[in-house]
Amino acid sequence: MTEIHFTKGHGTGNDFVLFADPDGLVECTPERIRAIADRRFGVGADGVIRAVRSASLPEGRALIVDAPEAVWFMDYYNADGSVAEMCGNGVRVFARYLTEAGLVELPAGETLAIGTRKGVVDIQRQTTGFQADLGRWSLGLDGNGSDDIMVRARNLDGARPGIGIDVGNPHVVVAVATDDELTDVDLTYVPVLDPEPLHGANVEFVLPGDPLIRDGVGHITMRVHERGSGETLSCGTGAIAAALAVRYWAGAGAPDTWRVRVPGGDLTVRMMATEEGEHVALAGPAELVFVGDLTV
């Protein structure tokens, strides 16, 4: 048995258990992660995040060869114990945790580099939370085209075409036509994807705003079924994927800033041109709500 001192946090209702293990000594088995994330017998969370020095993990050591500034690594696990490449809400909450725990300093205007399985993510503090630059994205999954995935979900009539988007982790975005369709889809059941992406995918159901664009900003509403966690109140990379999909569908002239409403609140997605290609950034709140001790 292992004793851990943990912190519970969330980003727009997407909740996490975080704990510090600088030297990577805690064995994060799937069984142990599931026990921590269990909402009846554990602390309860959509995911578990271990704060470990990059130098203490093989994935982290590979990163700091080119990015030595990424001292800390976000070792992220879904509630079912599976490993995830990235979590847009989680990385903001992780930044808040590191700063509140005194493990790093992040003055206004400065950037904090965090190691992840997706690569290095740059974080900046904002008045109402944090913004994370999640880097480049790509259209399509598993090297396939973007519009060749059909999605079936309980209480949604027929199979719907989905667009595959990779934001460091895989997503399939499906448009719905009405508030009722968005509300009625039953995400206690796993959506069925045809073909099923090699590594599975998060699935976003998106309702474009009416009007879609207000004051130069796009507006959408979203629900999500997260791979390995089920329906969550929010998904940061899912919000990015949804905004990218709707911009793609809207065509030329669509904005590069989007407000995404999820059941847990509101997030802002920005697309930014860089020398290496377009980056996407996610901004929103990151809250720490309580601490405790746990034997696992």
Phi, psi and omega in degrees: 000148182233136176267129175232143172261118188243163172233137175261132180217169177206156171234110186048044175086350174280107195252153189217150166257126182241142173210153181266130175218069191308322185263006177067040184269339182278129179276114184265074179286156176304322180296319180292318179296315179299322179295319179294317186279347182300126185280350178255322186246352178240205176286318180095123180187161171283337181199164178239132183237122175258127175271110183229144177296137182305325182293348183264358180234145177303317180297322180290320180298325177294324181290316189284356171300316180257345183224071183296343179289344180277073186291324184252144182244133176272100181271099193254138178229137172290167183297335180275003178095354179283156181273141177242148181285324188203154173213112185293322175286320182298322183290329175290317178295323177299318178298318177298317180298314181300318182288318181291329180279356180076017180278335176217165170243140179222081179294158177303134179088349179266166181240137177252124178268128180238131176280138176217172177291343174280336187134198181274131178247130180263131184243139172233143178279139175236172182301319185253013180157225182223153172244135180243126173272109184269008173079206186281158179229169178214152179272134180093160180233148178055029179078006180267172178292175189273335191245028186247026178244122176263141186236129172244134178222147181299133180074011174245119187297127172069175175275139182244143176289137177240152179253129180273131179223132179254118179242039188094333167226160190274140179224148170234124185251132182237132177272139171244162190260337187220164174301320182297319178299317180294320182287323189278338181301130187263103183266013166286346175255144180287125176301146181262125181251136180225110000283155177285123177302150187308317183252022184072187180194152164286146181237123181252134174250122194235134174248114177296147179292161177229098005283160181292321185241127178229125180054038176079008182239134177281148182228128177219161175237144191216145163236158188216142166251115183269132175305122177088354182227340185086197178291135176237161180289346181194154173213116186294310178293331175294321176298319177297311181300319180296316179296318179297320181295314182292322175299319179299315180293325183289332175084196184305139179092352178292146184286167178256004175237132184225140171259125183244118178266124176241166181305333183266000180146209184232141177233156178242130178245132178234137174255132188227131176284135175226171180297331182266003182124176183287132173256159173237141180234147181237129179236144178172179183288158175215115187241141170253129191246328175196165178235162179190182178236143188217140174254122181231000000 
